[in-house]
Amino acid sequence: MLGGKAKIIFLVVPLIIVFIAIGLVGLYSSNYLSVSDLRSFNEPVKVTVMGNVTKGSVRMLSDAVTFVITDGDYSVKVYYPSIVQLDNSTNFAQVTVEGIYYPDQNLINATNVLFKCPSKTQIEMYNQTSSE
């Protein structure tokens, strides 16, 4: 028979191992991709991608919105089946897009779009370059 301390160790050690494994899986599966990283996929895959909305790419549909995001090197079209407000006049709207990437169409069918407001510095830089 196991003593009291041995029973506790026998129960606690596997729990610690499970929690460490869950933490590692969560850590490595929640990495954000750049838009350029999408080039490495040949099959549809679930992704979380950060990029900037390309100026002039926003198209409002009756029940959805499409737009293009870029990292300055590569671009991908995004289809989001919901109505959201995107500014079509600037390419500083940074977004994080979650969804399924279809490499044959270079398209992300988004399930979630998170927006980051541009900083004051980015807006001032845009205003300076657009007025020149």
C-alpha positions as CSV (number, residue, x, y, z in Angstrom):
1,M,0.0,0.0,0.0
2,L,1.1,3.5,-0.7
3,G,1.6,6.0,2.2
4,G,-0.2,9.3,2.4
5,K,2.7,11.3,0.8
6,A,3.1,8.8,-2.0
7,K,-0.6,8.9,-2.8
8,I,-0.5,12.7,-3.1
9,I,2.6,12.6,-5.3
10,F,1.0,9.9,-7.4
11,L,-2.1,12.1,-8.0
12,V,-0.4,15.5,-8.3
13,V,2.4,14.7,-10.7
14,P,0.1,13.6,-13.5
15,L,-2.0,16.7,-13.0
16,I,1.0,19.0,-13.2
17,I,2.1,17.2,-16.4
18,V,-1.3,17.7,-18.0
19,F,-1.4,21.4,-17.1
20,I,2.1,21.9,-18.5
21,A,1.1,20.1,-21.8
22,I,-2.1,22.2,-22.1
23,G,-0.1,25.4,-21.5
24,L,2.5,24.5,-24.2
25,V,-0.2,23.6,-26.7
26,G,-1.9,26.9,-26.1
27,L,1.3,28.8,-26.3
28,Y,2.4,27.3,-29.6
29,S,-1.1,27.2,-31.3
30,S,-2.0,30.8,-30.7
31,N,0.8,32.4,-32.7
32,Y,-0.2,35.2,-34.9
33,L,0.9,35.0,-38.5
34,S,2.0,37.7,-40.8
35,V,0.3,38.0,-44.2
36,S,3.5,36.8,-45.9
37,D,3.4,33.6,-43.7
38,L,0.3,32.5,-45.6
39,R,2.4,31.8,-48.7
40,S,3.7,28.6,-47.0
41,F,0.3,26.9,-46.9
42,N,-1.0,24.6,-49.7
43,E,-4.2,23.4,-48.1
44,P,-7.0,25.3,-46.3
45,V,-6.0,26.0,-42.7
46,K,-7.3,27.9,-39.7
47,V,-5.2,31.0,-39.2
48,T,-4.9,34.2,-37.1
49,V,-3.3,36.9,-39.2
50,M,-2.3,40.4,-38.4
51,G,-2.1,43.0,-41.2
52,N,-3.1,46.5,-42.4
53,V,-6.2,47.1,-44.5
54,T,-5.2,48.2,-48.0
55,K,-6.4,51.6,-48.9
56,G,-9.5,51.5,-51.2
57,S,-10.1,47.8,-50.8
58,V,-13.1,47.8,-48.5
59,R,-16.3,46.6,-50.2
60,M,-19.6,46.6,-48.3
61,L,-22.0,43.9,-49.4
62,S,-25.6,43.6,-48.1
63,D,-24.7,41.2,-45.4
64,A,-20.9,41.1,-45.4
65,V,-17.7,43.0,-46.0
66,T,-14.6,42.2,-48.1
67,F,-11.3,43.9,-47.9
68,V,-7.6,43.2,-48.5
69,I,-4.9,43.1,-45.8
70,T,-1.2,43.4,-46.4
71,D,2.1,43.4,-44.5
72,G,3.7,45.5,-47.2
73,D,5.1,42.4,-48.9
74,Y,2.1,40.2,-49.5
75,S,-1.7,40.7,-49.6
76,V,-4.7,38.5,-49.0
77,K,-8.4,39.1,-49.5
78,V,-10.7,38.8,-46.5
79,Y,-14.4,37.9,-46.6
80,Y,-16.2,38.6,-43.3
81,P,-20.0,37.6,-43.2
82,S,-21.0,40.6,-40.9
83,I,-21.2,44.3,-41.2
84,V,-18.3,46.2,-39.8
85,Q,-17.1,49.8,-40.2
86,L,-13.8,50.0,-42.0
87,D,-12.2,53.3,-43.3
88,N,-11.5,53.1,-47.0
89,S,-9.4,56.2,-47.0
90,T,-6.3,55.0,-45.2
91,N,-4.1,51.9,-45.1
92,F,-3.3,52.3,-41.4
93,A,-6.3,50.3,-40.1
94,Q,-4.5,47.4,-38.4
95,V,-6.6,44.3,-38.0
96,T,-6.3,40.8,-36.7
97,V,-8.3,38.3,-38.7
98,E,-9.2,34.8,-37.6
99,G,-10.7,32.3,-40.0
100,I,-9.9,29.7,-42.6
101,Y,-7.3,30.5,-45.3
102,Y,-7.9,29.1,-48.7
103,P,-4.6,29.3,-50.6
104,D,-6.1,28.4,-54.0
105,Q,-8.2,31.6,-53.8
106,N,-5.8,33.6,-51.6
107,L,-8.8,34.3,-49.4
108,I,-9.5,34.2,-45.6
109,N,-13.1,33.4,-44.8
110,A,-13.1,35.3,-41.5
111,T,-14.9,34.2,-38.3
112,N,-13.6,37.2,-36.3
113,V,-12.0,40.5,-37.1
114,L,-10.4,42.6,-34.4
115,F,-9.5,46.2,-35.0
116,K,-6.6,48.3,-33.7
117,C,-7.0,52.1,-34.0
118,P,-4.1,53.8,-35.7
119,S,-1.8,55.9,-33.5
120,K,-1.8,59.7,-33.7
121,T,1.7,59.5,-35.3
122,Q,0.4,57.2,-38.1
123,I,-2.5,59.5,-38.8
124,E,-0.2,62.6,-38.9
125,M,2.2,60.8,-41.2
126,Y,-0.6,59.8,-43.5
127,N,-2.0,63.3,-43.5
128,Q,1.4,64.7,-44.4
129,T,2.0,62.2,-47.2
130,S,-1.5,62.6,-48.7
131,S,-1.3,66.4,-48.8
132,E,2.0,66.5,-50.7
